[in-house]
């Protein structure tokens, strides 16, 4: 799964970091951050990744709490 594909290995590691953060898995956050750094992730990229994770988490909680419906143009069916 983490091998070469349509997404490059660094992007895969960064996605793994984001999902691990959402799931609260410290082990995976640390191991995939190390793997991403080994694949070339810079301090600036890591900082921006954390910014995106934080923004997405806060927005998700707010929208859920406010029960804001999905805009029709974004509704791709039930998940």
Secondary structure, DSSP 8 states (H G I E B T S, - for coil): --SSSSS-HHHHHHHHHHHHHHHT-HHHHHHHHHHHHHTT--HHHHHHHHHHHHHHHHHHHHHHHHT----GGG-----
